[in-house]
Amino acid sequence: MEATGNTLLIVERAHRGSVESQFADTLYFVQALHRQSGGVDLVLRGAAAGYAVETDYEPALHIGGRTLRTLPDPRRSVRELLAEGVGVWVEEPDLSALGAGASERLIPGVRRTGEHEPASLWSFYERVWFF
C-alpha cells in the first residue's frame, strides 16, 4: 500500500439501511472530503469490503406498491472515487470473507492490502479517520 493522499479514511461498517443512508452516505462524504482537502485514500474493511465487489444488485426499495430508486449505490460511488484519483484498498481477509468469487469480481482499480497493513502507513498521513 502506498500513501497518495493526505488523509486516510478507514470504513468498516456498511450502511445500516438504504433510506437512512441516502441522507448520510459515507462514500459521498469521502468524495466531498477528497475534493476539498487535497486528496484522500480509502481503506474498506469489515462489512464495507463488499463495496469493492461488483454485483448485479440494483439498489431499490419497494414500499406500498412504489419503488424508490434514488438510493445510494456504493459500487458506483467506489468507481467514481477511483475516477477522481482516490486510492482505494480493501483488506484481504475481509474480501475473502465475502466468498471464493469475491476476488475475481473486485472493481477494477481497487487494490488489496494485508490485514492491518494500513496501520503501518499512518505516519505518512496528516490525518487518519475511522468512519
C-alpha positions as CSV (number, residue, x, y, z in Angstrom):
1,M,0.0,0.0,0.0
2,E,1.3,3.4,-0.9
3,A,0.1,6.7,0.5
4,T,-1.3,9.0,-2.2
5,G,-3.5,11.5,-0.3
6,N,-3.1,13.5,2.9
7,T,-5.9,11.8,4.8
8,L,-6.5,8.1,5.3
9,L,-10.1,7.1,5.7
10,I,-11.0,3.7,7.0
11,V,-14.5,2.5,6.6
12,E,-15.5,-0.7,8.4
13,R,-19.3,-0.7,8.6
14,A,-21.6,-0.8,5.6
15,H,-24.7,1.4,5.8
16,R,-27.4,0.3,8.1
17,G,-30.4,1.0,5.8
18,S,-30.9,2.3,2.3
19,V,-33.3,5.1,3.1
20,E,-31.4,6.2,6.1
21,S,-28.1,6.3,4.2
22,Q,-29.4,8.4,1.4
23,F,-29.2,11.3,3.9
24,A,-25.7,10.4,5.3
25,D,-23.9,8.4,2.6
26,T,-20.4,7.7,3.8
27,L,-18.9,7.4,0.3
28,Y,-20.5,10.7,-0.8
29,F,-18.8,12.3,2.2
30,V,-15.5,10.7,1.2
31,Q,-15.9,12.2,-2.3
32,A,-16.6,15.6,-0.9
33,L,-13.7,15.4,1.5
34,H,-11.3,14.4,-1.3
35,R,-12.3,17.4,-3.4
36,Q,-11.9,19.8,-0.5
37,S,-8.9,18.6,1.3
38,G,-6.3,17.9,-1.3
39,G,-6.7,14.1,-1.5
40,V,-7.7,11.1,0.5
41,D,-7.0,7.4,0.5
42,L,-9.7,4.9,1.4
43,V,-9.5,1.5,3.0
44,L,-12.6,-0.7,3.0
45,R,-12.7,-3.4,5.6
46,G,-15.2,-5.4,7.6
47,A,-18.7,-5.4,6.0
48,A,-17.7,-2.3,3.9
49,A,-15.3,-4.6,1.9
50,G,-18.4,-5.5,-0.1
51,Y,-18.5,-2.0,-1.5
52,A,-15.5,-3.0,-3.6
53,V,-17.0,-6.1,-5.2
54,E,-19.0,-5.9,-8.5
55,T,-22.6,-7.3,-8.3
56,D,-25.7,-7.1,-10.3
57,Y,-27.7,-5.8,-7.3
58,E,-29.6,-2.7,-8.1
59,P,-30.4,-0.5,-5.0
60,A,-34.1,-0.1,-4.9
61,L,-36.7,-0.2,-2.1
62,H,-40.4,-1.3,-2.7
63,I,-42.8,0.4,-0.3
64,G,-46.6,0.2,-0.7
65,G,-46.5,-0.5,-4.4
66,R,-43.9,2.2,-5.1
67,T,-40.3,1.7,-5.9
68,L,-37.7,4.1,-4.6
69,R,-34.7,4.1,-7.0
70,T,-32.8,7.1,-5.6
71,L,-30.8,5.1,-3.1
72,P,-27.0,5.3,-2.9
73,D,-25.1,2.7,-4.8
74,P,-21.8,2.1,-3.0
75,R,-20.2,0.3,-6.0
76,R,-21.0,3.2,-8.3
77,S,-19.5,5.5,-5.6
78,V,-16.3,3.5,-5.4
79,R,-15.9,3.7,-9.2
80,E,-16.4,7.5,-9.1
81,L,-13.8,7.8,-6.3
82,L,-11.3,5.8,-8.3
83,A,-12.0,8.0,-11.4
84,E,-11.3,11.1,-9.2
85,G,-7.9,9.7,-8.2
86,V,-8.8,8.4,-4.7
87,G,-6.6,5.4,-3.7
88,V,-9.0,2.6,-2.7
89,W,-7.9,-0.5,-0.9
90,V,-9.7,-3.5,0.6
91,E,-8.2,-5.6,3.3
92,E,-7.7,-9.2,2.0
93,P,-9.2,-11.1,4.9
94,D,-12.5,-9.2,4.6
95,L,-12.5,-9.6,0.9
96,S,-12.0,-13.4,1.3
97,A,-14.8,-13.5,3.9
98,L,-17.2,-12.4,1.1
99,G,-16.8,-15.8,-0.7
100,A,-14.5,-17.5,-3.1
101,G,-15.6,-15.5,-6.1
102,A,-15.2,-12.1,-4.5
103,S,-11.6,-11.6,-5.6
104,E,-12.5,-12.1,-9.2
105,R,-15.2,-9.5,-9.0
106,L,-13.1,-6.8,-7.4
107,I,-13.9,-3.4,-9.0
108,P,-11.0,-2.6,-11.4
109,G,-8.6,-0.1,-9.7
110,V,-9.3,-1.3,-6.2
111,R,-6.2,-2.7,-4.6
112,R,-5.8,-5.4,-2.0
113,T,-3.9,-4.8,1.2
114,G,-3.0,-7.2,4.0
115,E,-4.8,-7.2,7.3
116,H,-3.6,-4.2,9.4
117,E,-1.1,-3.1,6.7
118,P,-2.6,0.4,6.5
119,A,-1.7,1.0,10.2
120,S,2.0,0.8,9.2
121,L,1.5,3.9,7.0
122,W,-0.4,6.1,9.4
123,S,2.7,8.3,9.9
124,F,2.6,9.2,6.2
125,Y,-0.8,10.9,6.5
126,E,-1.7,14.2,8.1
127,R,-5.0,12.6,9.4
128,V,-6.3,9.1,9.9
129,W,-10.1,8.9,10.3
130,F,-12.3,5.9,11.0
131,F,-15.9,6.1,9.7
